[in-house]
Amino acid sequence: TSSYQLEGVAYKHPSSASQNVARVYRLQTGNKYFWTLNIRERDRLVQLGFKNQGTAFYGFTSASTNHSNLPVYRLYNSYNGNHLWTSDKNERDVLDKTSRWRYEGIAYYMLPPE
């Protein structure tokens, strides 16, 4: 059983034809998945034994000039080795300050859900 609860659509990914867009790669090791648009990070994880599953979707590499793109924050839990991605700044801050989750930075940018 999982303690995770579906909260709805957090963001939408851009099409590959959009400006400032890069591939977001999905990697897997065991039952853990990892998403990154950083090619060096992808290649390093493959060296460590992750399987590169290819392009999962596309993400913006930077915020838009009109600030409509949402940053997707990445956190890491050193206790269980899991990563968490969220576009909710409050969730990021609460987890970083009150739990074993540590903020690693912005993973990529996405479009608002609507």
Buried (B, 14 or more C-beta within 10 A) or exposed (E): EEEEEEEEEBBEBBEEEEEBBBBBBBBEBEEEBBBBBBEEBBEEBBEEEBEEEEEBBBBBBEBBEEEEBBBBBBBBBEEEEBBBBBBBEEBBEEBBEEEEBEBEEBBBBBBEEE
